[in-house]
């Protein structure tokens, strides 16, 4: 029953844009980034979505000038992904992919395909704002969140827009226990 309700909610979110939800998502990511780099967070919750997205991109670029361990970013992000999975109540792999695609769409990131056969990312808001090395650092956040949502899987990027490719390409390796 809970999973059916979660699917209906996800379907609703996919078809109805919620600027408030988008800003909440960005604020959570900003808090996560601030914690990962041990810096104070900014409040972007009440900014218009486009301004909040721009502010987050600038915040993360500035944060990456400070040293931090990629593993720290991954672990914090993985914990967030696990919480998202638990809260969502979704268990089916296709539903989890849809949830991830929805969350990334809110960040102006377009995903196509599925994580088993490869997700193409032909458009990413951040690809025009990050250097290849910054993108590689922030991909630890992507890996953590996606892996946490999928539970027991590992996300890897085979190519990135910031490296001159026409799209990012990411795969999930599903672990069987």
N, C-alpha and C positions, 0 to 999 in steps of 0.2 A: 504494500500500500504506500509506504513512504517513498519508495523508488518511483512509483507511478506519479505521485505528486511532484517529486523532484523533476521528472521528465517534462511534466506539464509546465512547471515554472521555467525550466530551461528553454522550452519551446516559446514561451511568452517572451522571455528576455531576448531571445534570438530575433524576434520579429518586432519588438517595441524598444526603441532606443531610450535608455535611461541615463541622462546626464549625471544625475545624482549618484547612481551606482558607479558610473565611470570615474567620478571624482573620488568616491570612497576607495575604489580599487587603486587609484593613483596615490592616494594618501597612505594607504597600507604599504604600498611598494616603497614610498619615500621613507616611511618609518623603518622598514626593513633595510633599506640602503644605508640610512643613517646609523643604524645599529651595527651593520656589517663593517662600516668604516669608522665607527666610534666617533661620530660627529653629531652635533645637535640637529634635530629635524626641523623642517619648516612646515608651516600649516598652509596647505594648498586646497583644502576642502571647499572653500567658498569662492575660489576662482572659477571663471568660466572654463569649460573643459579644455579648449585649445590653449589657453594661458596656463592651466595646470599641467598639461602635457609638456609644454615648452619649459616651464619652470622645473619640472621633474628631470627633463633631459639635461638642463644646465646644472642642476644639483648633482646628478650622477657624474657628469663630466668633471665637475669640481672635486667631488668625493674621490674619484679615481686617481687624483693627483697625490692622494695620501696612500701610504702603504697599508695593505691588508692581505690576508691570505685568501686565495681563491676557495680553499676548503671552508673557510668561515662563511663566505657568501653562500656557497652551496648548502651547507648544513642549515643555516637560518632559513634559506629558501625552501629546502626540502621539508622542514618542519611546517612552514606555511602551506605548502602543497598538501601535506598529510591532513592538516586541519580543514582545508577546502574540501578534500575528498570526504572526510567524515561529516562535515556540515551538509554537503550536497546530498548525501545519501545515495549517490549513484554508484553502481558497481560494474555495469556493462562497459566494455572497452570502447565501443562506439559512442556511448553517452559521455564517457570521460573525454574522448577526443573532441566531441562537440563542445563540452564545457571549456576545454582549453582554447579551442578556436574562438569561442565567444569572449573569453577573458582577454585574449590577444587582440581581437577586433577592437575592443575598448581602448587599446593602446595604439590604434592606427597601424596594426600589423595584420597583413593579409596572409592567411594560411590556406593551402589547398592540399588535398590528398588525405592520407592517414599516416600515423606514426610507424606502422609496421612496414608499409611499402615506401615510405618516404614522404615527408611533408615539404612541399615547396613553399617558400616565402618570397613571392615576387615583389612585395612592397613592405618596407619597415620604416616607420617614422624615424627611428633612431639611426638608421644606416647613413643618413645624410648629416648626422650630428656627431657620430662617434668615429674615431680612427679604428683601423683594424685591431690594434692592441686593446683599445677600450671595449670594442665589441666582444673580443675574446674573454675579457674579464667579466663583462655583464652576462655572457652566455652561461657562466656558472650559476647565475640566478635563474635563467631559463631552465637549465638542466635540473636544478634543485626543485623548482616548482612543478615542472612536468613530471619528473620522477616521483615526487611526493604524491601528486594527484593519481598517477597510475599505480603506485605502490609496487615496489620490487622490480622496477624496470630502469633502464639506463638510457638517457637521451644523449645522443652524440650529433655534432654538426660535421658534415662532410665538406661544406662550402658555405661561404658567407658573402652577402652583398658588399660588405665593406672591403672585401679582398678582390673586388672587380668582377665577381660572378654576376650573371643576370638574375639570380635568386639564391636565397639560402636554401640549403638542403639538410634536413634533420631526420634522424631515425631513432626509434625506440627499440631497444633490444629487450624483449620480454623474457623475464627469468621464470623458469619453471622449477618448482620446489618438489 
